[in-house]
Amino acid sequence: MIGRGIVRRSRDEIAVMRRAGRVVAEMHERTRAAIRPGVTTADLDRIGRDVIEARGATSNFLGYHGYPAVICASPDEVVVHGIPGARVLDEGDIVSIDCGAIVDGWHADAAYTAGVGTISAEAQRLIDVTDRSLAAAIERMVEGNRLGDVGHAVQTVVEAEGLHVVDGYTGHGIGRAMHEDPTVPNVGWPGRGLKLRVGNVLAIEPMVAVGTPDTDVLDDDWTVVTLDGSWAAHSEHTVAITDDGPEVLTLP
């Protein structure tokens, strides 16, 4: 944040972030296509590494505060920051994949949650509500609105379905660093907070739980799980405010 508002990016800067976003979108497409029973989360990380290398990009996850992978893979009760490894995905699981890329010094970041094989109606509803809350938040990313409008959009969709916004985890500004000011909460009050302007770029990322919104961090100091073991979903896009409204930079 600079002065009284959020950093505003030039069209040229946003264009480079769009290139980074397309690398992230390809990571999403490739990992999503590979999700099936019997696949390990390490298998999905290898796919992410292949995309990064093929596109001449750099991972903004690998090495971040010591993080050991290119993606976060978070099954079932894991909200975010699950470290890929030997965990085998089973029929009926859900898994969130979060990843990012750097191109010419500019960052992009996005996440999705997918089912593994055939999943329950409740699990599908969790994913759908999380995606809808992100879409509602993106719609509020227009000149003159405020950060509170964005968080309120997420909160309204989630709570109307009897689900819960996960406490303590938020979206963020993004640009020359993966995490920049401002913090972008998934709750809020309409008309409150910093004013949004053309050129602002934010990573909007609702995290939604079926049960308690409270969480715990495992002994690896990364993996965030719901306190009651209920399932959670995560959806995220990097979004720029343009003269024509919001543009999602992390799409193909």
N, C-alpha and C positions, 0 to 999 in steps of 0.2 A: 504494500500500500504506500502511495506517495501523497503527501499532503492530506487533502480532505476526501480523497476518493480512491478507487481501485485503478491500478495501472492500466493504461490504454495502449493497445498494441497497434502498430501501423498495418496497413494492408499487406505490405511485403512480409512483415513478421508473421502475420496470420497465415500467409501463403506457405511459409516454411513449416509452421505448426501443422498445417493441413497435410503436408507430405509425411510428417511424423505420424499423424493420425491415421494415414492410410496403411502405414506399416503395422500399427496396432490393430486396425481392422482386419488385415490379412492374418495376423496372429490369432484373432478371434475366429475367423472363418476356418482356419486350418485345425485349430484345437477343437472347435465345436464339432467338426466333421469326424474327429477321431474319438469322441467320447462314446464309449460303449462298455458293457460289462466285461471285466477282465483287463481293461487298460489300467496302468498305474499312473499316478500323478506325475511321476518322473518321466513317463512316456510323453505326456503333454508338454512338460518343460522342454524336452528335446525338440519338439516341433517348434516351440517358440524360439529357441536358439537358432534353428535352421532358418526361420524367416528373417530374424535380425541379421544374420550373416549374409543371406542372399540379397538383402536390400541395402547392404552397406550402412546400416543404422547401428546405434549403440543402445544397449539395454539401460534404462534408468532404474531398474530394480536390482540387477546384479551388482553386489557390492555396496548397496545403499545401507549405511550403518551396519555393514557386515552381512547383509542378506545374501544367501548363497545361490539364488536361482533367478531365472529370467521372468517367471510367472509366479503368482500366488495361486495355489490350488486349494480351495476350502470346501470340503465335503460336509454335507448334512448340518451338524450343529456348529461347525466352524464358520464364524462370521466373516473374518478376513485374515489375511497374512499366513494362511496355511502353507507350509514349506513342502514343495514336491518331494516325493520319495517313493518308498515301496508300497504305499497304500494302494490297494486294488479297489477300483470302483465296481460296485455290485449293482445288479438289477434293482431299480427302485430308488437308488441314491439320487441326490442332487449334488452338483458341484459348482462352485463359483470360480471363475477364472479372471484374474486381474493382471493386467500387464501394461507395459509402456514402452516407448521408444524415444530416442533422441536423434534428430537429423539436423546437422549444421548448428548444434548448440541449442536447439529448441525442442521442447518436450511435448508429448501427448500421453494420455493415460485413460484407460477405459476398462470396464469389467462387465461380465454377464454371468447369469446362472442358468444352467441347463440340467435337464433330467438325464439319467442314465437308463437307457432302455425304457420300459413302461413304468411310469411313476403314478403315485396316488393322486386322486383329485385334489386333496388338501395341499400336496406338494406343488402341483401345477398352479393352484390358486395363489400360493405364496409367490411363485415366480411371476405370475401375471400381474399381481398387485404391485410388486416391486418395480416391474417394467413400466406400469401405468403411472406410478408415482414419479418416476424419472421423466416420463414424457410430459406430465403436467408441470413439473418444475422447469423443463426446457421451454415450454410455452411462455413462462413468465420472464424469460431472459430477453427483455426488450428495453430499449432506451426509456429511462424515466421510472421504471419499477425499482424496487429496493430488495436487498437481500432477504428481508423478512418475507417478501412475497414468494420467493423461491422455496424457502423452508416450509412456509405455510402450505404450499401446493403439495409437497411430499406428505406432510403430516395429515392433511385432509383426506387424501386418497387412502393412506394406510389405515388410519383410525376408523374410517367409514366401513372398512372391511373387518374390523375387530382384531387387527394385527397391531404390531408394536414397532415403532421406530427404535432402533438400537441406541442405547445411551452412550454418549461420549465419543462417537466417531462421526466424522463430518467430511464434506467435500472441501475444496481448496482452490485458491488461485494457482495458475500454472503458466509457465513461460520459459525463461532461462533456467529455472529450477523446476523440479517436479512438484514440490510443495512450496507455494508462495502465499503471502497474504492476498485476500482475507480468508479466514475460516468460513466455510459455507455450511451452516447447520441444516439438518433435515427437519427442523421444527422452526416455527417463527410466527410473527405477527404481521399481517398485511400493512404495508406502508411504513414499516420500521426498518432501520438499518441503513447501510451505505446505499447510495443511489447508483443504479446501473447505467452505463454509458456505452455508446458504440466504441468498439475496440477492447472492451473487457473480455477476458477469456477465463473461464472457470471450469473446474472439474466438478460436476454435480454427481453425487453418488449416494443414493439412499441404500441403507442397510436395514433390513426388515426381519423381525423374528415372529414366529408363531406364538411363542410363550413369553417369558419374561424379557424385558429390554436390557436386563443386567447381564454383564459379561465377566469373564475371567481370562487371564493370559496364562498359557501353559509354561512349563519350565524352560522351553526353548526361547522364551522371551519374545516370541513373535506371534504364535498361534492364538487367536482370540476366539473363544467359544462362548456360547450362551450359558449362563449360570445354571439353568435348569435342564440343559441338554436338548432343548427344543431346536428345531431346524430354523435356519436363517438363509436369506438370499441377499444378493448384492448386485446392483446394476449401476453403471457409470458411463458417462461420456464427457469428453472435452468439448466445450461449447463456446463459440465466439458470438458476441453481439455485433451484428452488422447493420447497415442502413436498411436492409431488407428483413431484419428480424434475426432470430437465433439461427446459427449454422453449426451443426454437429460436425466437428472436425475428425472424429474417429469413426467415420463410415467409409466403406469402400469407394 
